[in-house]
Amino acid sequence: MNSLRPGHLKINDFDYPLTDDRIAKFPLKNRDDSKLLFLHGDQPEERKFKEIADLLPSNSLLVFNETKVIQARLIFQKKTGANIEIFCLEPVAPTNDFQLAFQLTSSVVWKCFVGNAKRWKDEVLEMSIDYNGEEIIFKAEKKEHVGEAFLIEFSWDPKSWIFSQMIELSGLVPIPPYLNRQAVDSDKERYQTIYARNNGSVAAPTAGLHFTDKILKAIKDKGIETEKVTLHVGAGTFKPVSSETISNHEMHTEQIVISLEALKHLYLKLDESIIAVGTTSLRTLESLYWMALKLKSGDDHFDVQQWDPYQESEYKLNAREAFRILIEYLEKRNLKYLKGQTQLMIAPGYQFKIIKGLITNFHQPKSTLLLLVAALIGDNWKTAYEFALQSDFRFLSYGDSCLFLS
């Protein structure tokens, strides 16, 4: 085992005083009006997000996560009047591919959290949806218990509708639990990036919420290039580290999709500044390296485990070799996309392989996301967060932003 494995780290060392009044409950009126904490070196600066094009190196490649938040919260009512909340996590059958699952007609099985589960016995739950005078009956049937979740079979009539339409018509926006409020209509737009395209997330890649068409144009005008990847953000992103050390924390698994063309673009920019927009983009990019290392060792499952980077390996790769392996693998099989999953844990001790910077929001105390930030900027995370607290920055999903450059 590599001596850099961070399992010994105590989560209490990644705590800071975040009171409820510092958490942004709603977004600002304009996405790009947020503050920006800029850290390039040891001293943080307060800037405006509107200035980000000026702060980014001119040779940057910004990588965005174009996942789209689904209306994952479904409220069914029993005949007794009791509400059962079903929170969709990921598709299971007849496919576990998000994009295919959303196109299914008739029925689909998803892994879900269930609120008030003890009051839901064996009955099939139903809701009636009126759409332009047409009645649609949407049903949910509990199949089996899987860990903390359940397998739920959804079906509907008329069967010609597809599942993405069903949850769009019946579901609620899954805003983070720490907002301590109900979702409102404006969340449908504001808890979504302007470039979101691929359905699948139950939480927004929040660093991207600050971007506007005007900001993207300013970035392009400076000659900064952009690229898109997809990581579908799971509910586990909010899972706190409850163990004393992180060795006993199980990271959530999330699906990754990246095109061959994106891999080739990244390959050309490896010697420049690849900057991840959000922790999800960062985990995607860094996971690519470990997928390539597995390929070299004969494992082509594209499944990154949380401690993979901290294991001793007989194989050594640089980033350029890693991308060449991935590109050649896809080309030989006439594949246009690499699809896999990652459980990657990035914490102090991790050696970054791909990225040179990060745009991100402020994260919860004692969270794996804060561990990731600390891995990138070291103990400067304490300086940055203390500066933000003293300077009245707004925290968490709807809050202000950071730009960290290594």
C-alpha positions in Angstrom: 0.0 0.0 0.0 1.3 3.4 -0.9 2.4 5.5 2.1 0.4 8.4 0.6 -2.9 6.7 1.3 -4.9 9.2 3.2 -7.1 6.8 5.3 -5.5 8.0 8.5 -6.7 11.6 8.0 -9.1 12.7 10.8 -12.2 14.3 9.4 -12.4 16.7 12.4 -9.3 18.4 10.9 -11.5 19.5 8.0 -14.1 21.3 10.0 -14.9 25.0 10.1 -17.8 27.0 11.7 -20.6 27.2 9.2 -23.8 28.6 10.6 -27.2 28.4 8.9 -27.2 32.1 8.1 -24.1 31.8 6.0 -25.8 29.2 3.7 -27.3 30.8 0.5 -30.9 29.6 0.5 -31.7 31.1 -2.9 -29.5 32.1 -5.8 -28.7 35.8 -6.6 -30.9 37.4 -9.2 -28.2 37.2 -11.8 -26.0 34.1 -12.0 -22.7 36.0 -12.6 -23.2 38.6 -9.8 -21.6 36.2 -7.3 -18.4 36.9 -5.5 -15.3 35.0 -6.5 -12.5 34.0 -4.1 -9.3 33.9 -6.2 -6.3 32.0 -4.9 -3.1 31.7 -6.8 -0.4 31.4 -4.2 -1.0 31.9 -0.5 -3.2 35.0 -0.2 -6.9 34.9 -1.3 -8.4 37.8 -3.0 -12.1 38.9 -3.3 -13.1 39.4 -6.9 -16.3 39.2 -8.9 -17.3 36.1 -11.0 -17.8 38.4 -13.9 -14.0 38.9 -13.9 -13.1 35.2 -14.3 -12.1 35.4 -18.0 -9.4 38.0 -16.9 -8.1 35.7 -14.1 -7.8 32.5 -16.2 -4.5 31.8 -17.9 -4.9 32.5 -21.7 -3.7 28.9 -22.5 -6.5 27.3 -20.3 -8.8 24.6 -21.3 -12.0 24.8 -19.2 -13.8 21.4 -18.7 -17.5 21.6 -18.0 -19.8 18.8 -16.7 -22.9 18.9 -19.0 -25.0 16.6 -16.8 -28.6 17.7 -16.3 -30.5 17.5 -13.0 -33.6 15.4 -13.2 -36.7 16.0 -11.1 -35.8 13.1 -9.0 -38.3 13.6 -6.1 -41.6 11.8 -6.6 -44.4 12.2 -4.0 -47.0 9.4 -4.1 -50.0 9.5 -1.8 -51.5 6.3 -0.3 -55.2 5.8 -0.2 -54.9 6.5 3.6 -53.5 9.9 2.8 -50.0 9.2 3.8 -47.2 10.6 1.6 -44.5 8.4 0.3 -41.5 10.2 -1.1 -39.4 8.3 -3.7 -36.0 9.7 -4.6 -34.7 8.3 -7.9 -31.0 7.5 -7.7 -30.0 5.4 -10.7 -31.5 3.0 -13.3 -31.2 -0.7 -12.8 -33.3 -2.6 -15.3 -33.7 -3.3 -18.2 -30.6 -1.0 -18.4 -28.3 0.9 -16.1 -27.4 3.4 -18.8 -29.0 6.7 -17.9 -29.7 8.0 -21.4 -31.3 4.6 -22.5 -33.3 4.4 -19.3 -34.9 7.8 -19.8 -36.0 6.8 -23.3 -37.8 3.6 -22.1 -41.6 3.3 -22.5 -44.0 1.2 -20.4 -41.8 0.5 -17.4 -38.4 0.8 -15.8 -36.7 -0.2 -12.5 -34.7 2.3 -10.5 -32.7 2.2 -7.3 -34.3 4.8 -5.0 -34.4 6.2 -1.5 -37.9 5.9 0.0 -39.2 8.4 2.6 -41.8 7.0 5.0 -40.9 3.5 3.8 -42.4 1.7 6.9 -45.8 2.9 5.9 -45.5 1.5 2.4 -46.3 -2.2 2.5 -47.1 -4.2 -0.7 -49.6 -2.0 -2.4 -48.9 -0.4 -5.8 -48.9 3.4 -5.5 -50.6 5.5 -8.1 -50.8 9.1 -9.1 -52.9 10.7 -11.8 -51.4 13.3 -14.1 -53.4 15.6 -16.3 -51.5 16.7 -19.3 -53.5 18.9 -21.8 -56.7 17.0 -21.0 -55.0 13.6 -21.2 -55.0 11.5 -18.1 -51.8 9.5 -17.4 -51.6 7.0 -14.6 -48.1 6.7 -13.0 -47.4 3.7 -10.8 -44.7 2.7 -8.3 -44.2 -0.9 -7.0 -41.6 -1.7 -4.3 -39.5 -4.7 -5.3 -36.7 -5.3 -2.9 -34.5 -3.7 -0.3 -30.9 -2.9 -1.4 -28.8 -1.5 1.4 -30.2 1.9 2.4 -32.3 2.0 -0.8 -35.1 0.0 -2.6 -35.6 -1.2 -6.1 -38.8 0.4 -7.4 -40.5 -0.5 -10.6 -42.2 2.4 -12.3 -44.9 1.9 -14.9 -47.4 4.1 -16.7 -50.4 4.2 -19.0 -50.5 5.2 -21.8 -47.3 3.3 -22.4 -46.2 5.5 -25.3 -44.8 8.1 -22.9 -41.1 7.8 -22.0 -39.7 7.8 -18.5 -38.0 11.2 -18.8 -41.4 12.7 -19.6 -43.0 11.0 -16.6 -40.6 12.5 -14.1 -40.7 15.8 -15.8 -44.5 15.9 -15.4 -44.6 14.5 -11.9 -41.3 15.1 -10.1 -39.8 17.9 -8.0 -36.4 19.5 -8.2 -34.0 17.7 -5.7 -32.5 20.8 -4.1 -30.0 20.0 -1.4 -31.3 19.0 2.1 -29.2 21.7 3.8 -31.3 24.5 2.2 -34.1 23.5 4.6 -36.9 24.6 2.3 -39.2 23.3 -0.3 -38.3 23.5 -4.0 -40.0 26.4 -5.8 -40.7 27.0 -9.5 -37.5 29.1 -10.0 -35.4 26.1 -8.9 -36.2 24.3 -12.1 -34.1 26.9 -14.0 -31.6 28.1 -11.4 -30.6 24.7 -10.0 -29.4 23.8 -13.5 -26.4 25.0 -15.6 -27.2 26.9 -18.8 -25.3 24.2 -20.7 -26.9 21.1 -19.1 -27.7 18.5 -21.7 -27.5 14.9 -20.5 -30.2 13.8 -18.0 -29.0 11.9 -14.9 -27.9 14.0 -11.9 -29.8 14.3 -8.6 -27.6 17.3 -7.6 -26.3 20.1 -9.7 -22.6 20.5 -10.6 -22.9 23.8 -8.8 -19.7 25.5 -9.9 -21.3 25.8 -13.3 -24.4 27.7 -12.0 -22.5 31.0 -12.2 -21.8 30.8 -15.9 -23.9 32.9 -18.3 -23.7 33.3 -22.1 -21.9 36.6 -21.6 -19.2 34.9 -19.4 -18.8 32.1 -21.9 -18.4 34.7 -24.7 -15.7 36.6 -22.7 -13.9 33.3 -22.2 -14.0 32.5 -25.9 -12.9 36.0 -26.9 -9.8 35.6 -24.7 -8.9 32.5 -26.7 -9.6 30.1 -23.9 -10.9 26.7 -25.1 -13.7 24.7 -23.5 -14.6 21.0 -23.4 -17.5 18.9 -22.0 -17.6 15.7 -20.1 -20.5 14.1 -18.2 -20.5 12.8 -14.7 -24.0 12.1 -13.3 -23.9 13.5 -9.7 -25.4 11.1 -7.2 -27.1 11.7 -3.8 -23.9 10.4 -2.1 -22.3 13.8 -2.8 -24.1 15.0 0.3 -23.2 12.0 2.4 -21.2 13.3 5.4 -18.1 11.5 6.6 -19.4 10.0 9.8 -16.3 8.0 10.8 -13.4 9.5 12.8 -10.9 8.8 10.0 -11.7 8.6 6.3 -10.5 5.0 6.0 -14.0 3.9 7.0 -15.9 6.2 4.7 -17.4 4.6 1.5 -17.4 6.9 -1.4 -20.4 7.0 -3.7 -20.1 5.7 -7.3 -21.0 7.9 -10.2 -21.4 7.3 -13.9 -19.0 8.9 -16.4 -19.4 9.5 -20.1 -16.7 11.2 -22.3 -16.5 11.4 -26.0 -13.5 10.3 -28.1 -13.3 13.8 -29.5 -13.1 15.2 -26.0 -10.2 12.8 -25.1 -8.3 13.9 -28.2 -8.9 17.6 -27.4 -7.6 17.0 -23.8 -4.6 15.1 -25.1 -3.6 18.1 -27.1 -3.8 20.4 -24.1 -2.1 18.3 -21.5 1.0 20.6 -21.4 -1.2 23.6 -20.7 -3.7 24.6 -18.0 -6.6 22.2 -17.8 -9.0 23.7 -15.4 -12.0 21.7 -14.1 -15.3 23.6 -13.6 -16.5 21.8 -10.5 -15.4 18.9 -8.4 -17.4 16.5 -10.6 -15.4 17.6 -13.7 -12.2 17.2 -11.7 -13.1 13.7 -10.5 -14.0 12.7 -14.1 -10.7 14.0 -15.5 -8.5 12.4 -12.8 -10.5 9.1 -13.1 -9.4 8.9 -16.7 -5.8 8.4 -15.7 -6.7 5.5 -13.4 -8.8 3.9 -16.0 -5.9 4.0 -18.4 -3.6 2.5 -15.8 -6.1 -0.4 -15.4 -6.3 -0.9 -19.1 -2.5 -1.2 -19.2 -2.7 -3.9 -16.6 -5.3 -5.8 -18.5 -8.5 -4.6 -16.8 -10.9 -2.9 -19.2 -13.9 -2.4 -16.9 -13.5 1.4 -16.6 -14.4 1.1 -12.9 -12.3 3.3 -10.6 -12.4 2.3 -6.9 -11.9 4.9 -4.2 -8.4 3.7 -3.1 -7.0 2.9 -6.5 -4.6 5.9 -6.6 -3.1 4.9 -3.3 -2.2 1.3 -4.3 1.2 0.3 -5.4 1.3 -0.5 -9.2 4.0 -2.1 -11.3 2.9 0.2 -14.1 3.9 3.8 -14.4 2.3 6.2 -16.8 2.4 9.9 -17.5 -0.8 11.8 -18.5 0.1 11.7 -22.2 0.6 8.0 -22.2 -2.7 7.5 -20.3 -4.7 9.5 -22.8 -3.0 7.7 -25.7 -4.1 4.3 -24.2 -7.7 5.4 -23.9 -7.9 6.9 -27.4 -6.3 3.8 -29.0 -8.7 1.6 -27.1 -11.8 3.4 -28.4 -10.5 3.8 -31.9 -9.7 0.0 -32.2 -13.2 -0.8 -31.3 -14.9 2.0 -33.3 -16.3 3.5 -30.1 -17.3 7.1 -29.9 -17.7 7.3 -26.2 -15.9 6.0 -23.1 -18.4 5.0 -20.4 -17.5 4.0 -16.9 -17.9 4.7 -13.3 -15.8 6.2 -10.5 -15.7 6.0 -6.8 -12.5 8.0 -6.7 -11.5 9.5 -3.3 -9.4 12.6 -3.6 -7.9 13.7 -0.3 -4.6 15.2 0.9 -1.9 12.9 -0.3 -3.4 12.5 -3.8 -1.1 13.4 -6.7 -3.0 15.2 -9.4 -2.3 13.9 -12.9 -4.4 16.0 -15.2 -5.8 19.3 -13.8 -4.0 22.5 -13.0 -6.8 24.4 -11.5 -10.4 24.3 -10.2 -13.5 26.5 -10.2 -15.8 25.5 -7.4 -18.2 26.6 -4.7 -17.7 26.5 -1.0 -18.3 23.0 0.5 -19.7 21.7 3.7 -17.5 21.1 6.7 -16.1 17.6 7.1 -17.2 16.6 3.5 -15.3 14.6 0.9 -15.6 17.7 -1.4 -13.6 19.8 1.2 -11.0 17.0 1.3 -10.7 17.3 -2.5 -10.1 21.1 -2.2 -7.5 20.4 0.6 -5.7 17.9 -1.7 -5.4 20.6 -4.3 -4.4 23.7 -2.3 -3.1 22.1 1.0 -3.7 24.0 4.3 -4.5 27.1 2.3 -8.0 25.8 2.3 -8.2 27.1 5.9 -6.9 30.5 5.0 -9.4 30.7 2.0 -12.4 29.6 4.0 -11.6 31.9 7.0 -11.2 34.8 4.5 -14.6 33.9 2.9 -16.3 33.8 6.3 -14.8 37.2 7.3 -15.7 38.7 4.0 -19.4 37.7 4.0 -19.2 35.2 1.1 -22.3 33.1 0.6 -21.8 29.3 1.1 -22.8 26.0 -0.6 -24.8 25.3 -3.7 -26.4 28.6 -4.3 -23.5 30.5 -2.9 -20.4 32.2 -4.2 -17.5 30.7 -6.1 -13.7 30.0 -5.9 -10.9 29.9 -8.5 -7.9 27.9 -7.3 -4.9 27.8 -9.6 -1.9 25.6 -8.8 
